[in-house]
């Protein structure tokens, strides 16, 4: 099962592999194949600072995705 972030756009005929994670403002265009166990989307330097300021560890990919835009 893949995790797809809330603002990710996936066009028709794209293929997402098992256990893949796609975060942030990412567009997967038509015909793209993403293999199993891939991670796409990286926080900016500013977003990394937000992650570091959190008092508690991240509990889920959903929380991480909320910082990566």
Protein Blocks (a to p, Z undefined) as FASTA:
>chain_A
ZZddfkbccdehiacdehiacehjddddehiacdehiaeddddfklmmmmmmpmbdcfbf
klmmmmmZZ
